């Protein structure tokens, strides 16, 4: 039986520009003439999603308006996908903010479904993004459970703002870790039956008509005559419904790790103390770990470049060479070494960006020893 994890990056437009680990600021992201995302500090000042951007300065003059950056969002999305390849090579993009991971073969390796979902959750959080997770025997069902979770998080944030509860921040972060896991097909179908039909994007476009005939849940939707439903709506609705319930095969184009690794990140503000760079470096190391696992490689040496703020004199980026005693692809091991170097480093100037790459002359594939042994064996036979 297959097992899928769905990951939805719930605040990608905002956190692609200002990750979770960056300094809290009152920021609103705009697209066209409307606000599409905002920080909690901006929400506290009265800004709301859907508000006209020209109205924001009069309501909250301290809120900074920033246009949506599709390029940065795609870069952030690709970074998350690459980092998650350390758990499975079978990852596909459902949309611009959603990924699905086929993890059947990974469950025993990572200690079961609870530990694996916790690791996926923690990895995305360390990268600087909020998320919603779902797990089910079908990718569509896992995504629907994650989408329901994302909607609950949105409602909870709005409720906390209205109540102005002092402990709301802590409560929300604790709920983030909860995942709706349906491991058996029977459980999955029972839970799907209770979901609102509006959770399914293909059904949401027919909301007015379906609501008018008394349809409320996916179970109600499935009870409608298929012939009439197909004639009244698009074919994609029935196909999505069948995929969710496991009655139609799901086909995906798997994402591929690039042939060469090089990752960079622009910092949301300049940093003048080396230990404060650790959060950004961790994001790059998570990507490298996913890339190494996907390419079945390990690394003995990595180069971390610290790009400095441009002043009157153009400063050469500071290069940190991290050398390992044995080839490794483990993120935790690499992070520990980088943390030690940061603790001893004095910056010559503020840092505005980081770049990570592997050192070619020290790189070693996991299969290299096997290949060498096999070559020696062939020579001895001759």
C-alpha positions as CSV (number, residue, x, y, z in Angstrom):
1,X,0.0,0.0,0.0
2,X,1.3,3.4,-0.9
3,X,1.7,6.2,1.6
4,X,1.9,9.9,0.7
5,X,2.7,13.1,2.6
6,X,1.4,16.4,1.3
7,X,3.2,19.6,2.1
8,X,1.5,23.0,1.6
9,X,3.6,26.1,2.1
10,X,0.8,28.2,3.6
11,X,2.6,31.6,3.7
12,X,5.0,31.4,0.8
13,X,4.5,34.9,-0.8
14,X,5.4,36.4,2.6
15,X,8.1,34.0,3.8
16,X,9.9,33.8,0.4
17,X,10.9,37.4,1.2
18,X,10.9,37.3,5.0
19,X,11.5,33.7,6.4
20,X,10.2,32.7,9.8
21,X,13.6,33.1,11.4
22,X,14.0,36.8,10.2
23,X,13.3,39.7,12.5
24,X,9.5,40.3,12.9
25,X,8.4,43.4,10.9
26,X,5.1,44.9,9.9
27,X,5.0,43.8,6.2
28,X,2.2,43.3,3.7
29,X,2.7,41.6,0.3
30,X,0.7,43.0,-2.6
31,X,-0.2,41.8,-6.0
32,X,-1.9,44.2,-8.4
33,X,-4.0,46.5,-6.1
34,X,-4.6,44.1,-3.3
35,X,-2.9,42.7,-0.2
36,X,-2.4,38.9,-0.6
37,X,-0.2,38.1,2.5
38,X,0.9,39.9,5.6
39,X,2.9,39.4,8.8
40,X,1.3,39.1,12.2
41,X,2.6,42.6,13.1
42,X,0.8,44.1,10.1
43,X,-2.4,42.2,11.0
44,X,-2.2,43.6,14.5
45,X,-2.3,47.1,13.0
46,X,-5.5,46.4,11.1
47,X,-4.3,45.3,7.7
48,X,-6.2,42.4,6.2
49,X,-5.9,40.1,3.2
50,X,-7.9,41.4,0.2
51,X,-7.6,45.0,1.4
52,X,-6.7,47.5,-1.3
53,X,-3.0,48.4,-1.1
54,X,-3.8,52.2,-1.5
55,X,-5.8,52.0,1.8
56,X,-3.0,50.5,3.9
57,X,-0.9,53.7,4.5
58,X,-3.9,55.5,5.9
59,X,-4.8,52.6,8.3
60,X,-1.3,51.5,9.2
61,X,1.4,53.9,8.1
62,X,4.2,51.8,9.7
63,X,3.4,48.8,7.5
64,X,5.8,48.2,4.7
65,X,4.2,47.3,1.3
66,X,6.2,44.9,-0.9
67,X,5.2,43.6,-4.3
68,X,5.0,39.9,-4.7
69,X,8.2,38.3,-6.1
70,X,7.4,35.3,-8.2
71,X,11.0,34.5,-8.8
72,X,11.9,34.4,-5.1
73,X,8.8,32.2,-4.5
74,X,9.9,29.7,-7.1
75,X,13.5,29.7,-5.6
76,X,12.1,29.1,-2.2
77,X,9.8,26.3,-3.5
78,X,12.7,24.6,-5.3
79,X,14.8,24.9,-2.1
80,X,12.1,23.1,-0.1
81,X,11.7,20.4,-2.7
82,X,15.4,19.8,-2.8
83,X,15.8,19.6,1.0
84,X,12.9,17.0,1.2
85,X,14.7,14.7,-1.2
86,X,16.7,13.5,1.7
87,X,13.5,11.5,2.7
88,X,12.4,10.2,-0.7
89,X,13.4,10.7,-4.4
90,X,9.7,10.6,-5.4
91,X,8.5,14.2,-5.0
92,X,6.1,16.0,-7.3
93,X,4.6,19.5,-7.4
94,X,0.8,19.7,-7.3
95,X,0.8,23.5,-7.6
96,X,3.0,26.5,-6.9
97,X,2.8,26.0,-3.2
98,X,2.2,22.3,-2.7
99,X,4.4,19.2,-2.8
100,X,3.5,15.5,-2.5
101,X,6.0,12.9,-1.3
102,X,5.6,9.1,-1.9
103,X,7.2,7.7,1.3
104,X,6.2,4.0,1.4
105,X,9.8,2.9,1.2
106,X,11.0,5.5,3.7
107,X,8.7,4.7,6.7
108,X,10.9,1.9,8.2
109,X,14.1,3.8,7.5
110,X,13.0,6.9,9.4
111,X,11.2,5.1,12.3
112,X,7.6,5.1,11.2
113,X,5.0,7.5,10.0
114,X,5.0,9.8,13.1
115,X,8.7,10.3,13.1
116,X,8.9,10.8,9.4
117,X,6.1,13.4,9.3
118,X,7.8,15.2,12.3
119,X,11.1,15.3,10.4
120,X,9.5,16.6,7.3
121,X,7.7,19.3,9.3
122,X,10.9,20.3,11.2
123,X,12.9,20.5,8.0
124,X,10.5,22.9,6.3
125,X,10.3,24.9,9.5
126,X,14.1,25.2,9.6
127,X,14.1,26.5,6.1
128,X,11.9,29.3,7.3
129,X,8.5,28.4,6.1
130,X,5.1,27.7,7.7
131,X,3.3,24.6,6.4
132,X,0.4,22.3,6.7
133,X,0.8,18.5,6.4
134,X,-1.4,15.6,5.5
135,X,-0.8,11.8,5.1
136,X,-2.9,9.3,3.3
137,X,-2.8,6.3,0.9
138,X,-3.4,8.6,-2.0
139,X,-1.7,11.9,-2.9
140,X,-5.0,13.7,-3.5
141,X,-6.4,12.7,-0.1
142,X,-3.1,13.7,1.6
143,X,-3.4,17.1,-0.1
144,X,-7.0,17.5,1.0
145,X,-6.1,16.8,4.6
146,X,-3.3,19.3,4.4
147,X,-5.6,21.9,2.8
148,X,-8.1,21.4,5.6
149,X,-5.3,21.9,8.1
150,X,-4.2,25.1,6.3
151,X,-7.7,26.5,6.5
152,X,-7.9,25.7,10.2
153,X,-4.6,27.6,10.7
154,X,-5.9,30.6,8.8
155,X,-9.1,30.6,10.9
156,X,-7.2,30.2,14.1
157,X,-4.9,33.2,13.4
158,X,-8.0,35.3,12.6
159,X,-9.7,34.2,15.8
160,X,-6.6,35.0,17.9
161,X,-6.3,38.5,16.4
162,X,-10.0,39.2,17.3
163,X,-9.6,37.9,20.8
164,X,-6.1,39.4,21.2
165,X,-5.2,36.4,23.4
166,X,-1.7,36.7,24.8
167,X,-1.0,33.0,24.4
168,X,-2.2,32.7,20.9
169,X,1.2,32.6,19.3
170,X,2.2,29.6,21.5
171,X,-1.1,27.8,20.8
172,X,-0.8,28.2,17.0
173,X,2.8,26.9,16.9
174,X,1.8,23.8,19.0
175,X,-1.1,23.0,16.6
176,X,1.2,23.3,13.6
177,X,2.8,20.0,14.5
178,X,-0.4,18.1,14.3
179,X,-0.9,16.1,11.2
180,X,-4.0,14.3,10.0
181,X,-2.7,10.8,9.2
182,X,-5.0,8.3,7.5
183,X,-2.9,5.1,7.1
184,X,-5.7,2.7,6.1
185,X,-7.8,3.2,3.0
186,X,-11.0,2.7,5.1
187,X,-10.0,5.5,7.5
188,X,-9.1,7.7,4.6
189,X,-12.5,7.3,2.9
190,X,-14.3,7.9,6.2
191,X,-12.4,11.1,6.8
192,X,-12.8,12.3,3.2
193,X,-16.5,11.8,3.5
194,X,-16.7,14.4,6.3
195,X,-14.8,17.1,4.4
196,X,-16.5,20.0,2.8
197,X,-16.8,19.7,-1.0
198,X,-15.3,23.2,-1.3
199,X,-11.9,21.7,-0.2
200,X,-11.7,20.2,-3.6
201,X,-10.6,23.0,-6.0
202,X,-12.5,21.4,-9.0
203,X,-15.7,21.4,-6.9
204,X,-15.2,24.9,-5.4
205,X,-15.8,26.6,-8.8
206,X,-19.3,25.0,-8.7
207,X,-19.9,26.1,-5.1
208,X,-23.1,28.1,-5.8
209,X,-24.8,25.3,-7.7
210,X,-23.7,22.5,-5.4
211,X,-24.7,24.4,-2.3
212,X,-28.1,25.2,-3.9
213,X,-28.9,21.5,-4.3
214,X,-28.0,20.7,-0.7
215,X,-24.5,19.3,-1.3
216,X,-22.3,19.9,1.8
217,X,-19.6,17.2,1.9
218,X,-17.6,15.0,-0.4
219,X,-19.9,12.2,0.6
220,X,-22.8,14.2,-0.6
221,X,-20.9,14.9,-3.8
222,X,-20.3,11.2,-4.4
223,X,-23.9,10.3,-3.9
224,X,-25.0,12.5,-6.9
225,X,-25.6,10.7,-10.2
226,X,-22.3,10.5,-12.0
227,X,-23.8,11.0,-15.4
228,X,-25.7,14.1,-14.5
229,X,-22.7,15.5,-12.5
230,X,-20.4,14.9,-15.5
231,X,-22.8,16.7,-17.8
232,X,-23.3,19.6,-15.5
233,X,-19.6,20.1,-14.4
234,X,-16.2,19.5,-15.8
235,X,-14.7,16.0,-16.2
236,X,-11.8,17.0,-13.9
237,X,-14.1,17.1,-10.9
238,X,-15.0,13.4,-11.1
239,X,-11.4,12.6,-11.9
240,X,-10.1,14.5,-8.8
241,X,-12.7,12.8,-6.6
242,X,-11.8,9.4,-7.9
243,X,-8.1,10.0,-7.4
244,X,-8.7,11.1,-3.8
245,X,-10.7,7.9,-3.0
246,X,-8.1,5.7,-4.7
247,X,-10.5,4.7,-7.5
248,X,-8.3,6.2,-10.3
249,X,-4.5,5.9,-10.7
250,X,-2.4,9.0,-9.9
251,X,0.4,9.9,-12.3
252,X,3.1,12.4,-11.5
253,X,6.2,13.9,-13.1
254,X,8.9,13.5,-10.4
255,X,11.1,16.4,-9.6
256,X,14.8,15.8,-10.4
257,X,17.8,17.0,-8.5
258,X,20.1,19.2,-10.6
259,X,23.3,17.7,-11.9
260,X,25.5,20.2,-10.0
261,X,24.8,21.7,-6.6
262,X,25.1,25.4,-5.8
263,X,22.7,27.2,-3.5
264,X,22.5,30.8,-2.4
265,X,20.2,32.9,-0.2
266,X,19.8,36.7,0.1
267,X,19.4,37.8,3.7
268,X,16.3,40.0,4.5
269,X,18.6,42.4,6.2
270,X,22.4,42.8,6.8
271,X,23.9,40.7,9.6
272,X,27.1,41.7,11.4
273,X,27.5,38.8,13.8
274,X,28.5,35.4,12.6
275,X,26.3,33.3,14.9
276,X,23.2,35.0,13.5
277,X,24.0,33.6,10.1
278,X,23.3,30.0,11.3
279,X,19.6,30.0,10.4
280,X,20.4,31.0,6.8
281,X,23.2,28.5,6.6
282,X,20.9,25.8,7.8
283,X,18.6,26.4,4.9
284,X,21.5,25.9,2.5
285,X,22.8,22.8,4.3
286,X,19.3,21.2,4.2
287,X,19.3,21.7,0.4
288,X,22.7,20.1,0.1
289,X,21.7,17.2,2.2
290,X,18.7,16.5,0.0
291,X,20.8,16.9,-3.1
292,X,23.5,14.5,-1.9
293,X,20.9,11.8,-1.0
294,X,19.1,12.2,-4.3
295,X,22.4,11.9,-6.2
296,X,23.6,9.1,-3.9
297,X,26.7,11.1,-3.0
298,X,28.6,12.3,0.1
299,X,30.9,15.2,0.5
300,X,34.2,15.6,2.4
301,X,34.5,19.4,2.0
302,X,32.1,22.2,1.5
303,X,32.7,25.9,0.8
304,X,30.4,28.5,2.4
305,X,30.8,32.0,0.9
306,X,29.8,35.1,2.9
307,X,28.9,37.9,0.6
308,X,29.5,41.3,2.2
309,X,27.7,44.6,2.0
310,X,29.0,46.8,-0.8
311,X,30.6,49.9,0.5
312,X,33.1,52.3,-0.9
313,X,35.6,49.5,-1.2
314,X,34.4,46.3,-2.9
315,X,35.1,43.4,-0.4
316,X,35.9,39.9,-1.6
317,X,33.4,37.3,-0.1
318,X,34.7,35.5,2.9
319,X,35.2,31.8,2.1
320,X,34.8,29.2,4.9
321,X,36.1,25.7,4.0
322,X,34.4,23.0,6.1
323,X,36.5,19.8,5.9
324,X,35.0,16.5,7.2
325,X,37.1,13.6,8.5
326,X,34.8,11.1,6.6
327,X,32.4,11.7,3.6
328,X,28.9,12.5,4.8
329,X,25.6,13.6,3.6
330,X,23.9,14.2,7.0
331,X,22.6,17.7,7.5
332,X,23.0,17.6,11.3
333,X,26.7,16.7,11.0
334,X,27.4,19.5,8.5
335,X,25.4,22.0,10.6
336,X,27.4,21.1,13.7
337,X,30.7,21.9,11.9
338,X,29.4,25.1,10.5
339,X,28.2,26.2,13.9
340,X,31.7,25.6,15.4
341,X,33.2,27.8,12.6
342,X,30.7,30.6,13.1
343,X,31.5,30.6,16.9
344,X,35.2,31.4,16.1
345,X,34.6,33.8,13.2
346,X,34.9,37.6,13.3
347,X,33.2,39.2,10.3
348,X,35.2,41.9,8.4
349,X,31.9,43.5,7.3
350,X,28.1,43.0,7.4
351,X,26.9,40.0,5.4
352,X,24.0,40.3,2.9
353,X,24.0,36.9,1.3
354,X,25.3,33.3,1.6
355,X,26.4,30.8,-1.0
356,X,27.1,27.2,-0.5
357,X,28.9,24.8,-2.8
358,X,30.8,21.6,-2.6
359,X,34.6,21.4,-3.0
360,X,35.1,19.2,-6.1
361,X,38.5,17.9,-5.2
362,X,37.1,16.5,-1.8
363,X,33.8,15.1,-3.0
364,X,33.3,11.4,-2.8
365,X,30.4,9.3,-4.1
366,X,28.9,6.8,-1.7
367,X,29.5,4.0,-4.3
368,X,33.1,5.0,-5.0
369,X,34.6,2.4,-2.7
370,X,32.5,-0.3,-4.2
371,X,33.5,0.8,-7.7
372,X,37.2,0.7,-6.8
373,X,36.9,-2.7,-5.2
374,X,35.1,-4.1,-8.3
375,X,37.8,-2.6,-10.6
376,X,40.6,-4.3,-8.5
377,X,38.6,-7.5,-8.6
378,X,38.4,-7.4,-12.4
379,X,42.1,-6.6,-12.8
380,X,43.0,-9.6,-10.5
381,X,40.8,-11.9,-12.7
382,X,42.8,-10.8,-15.7
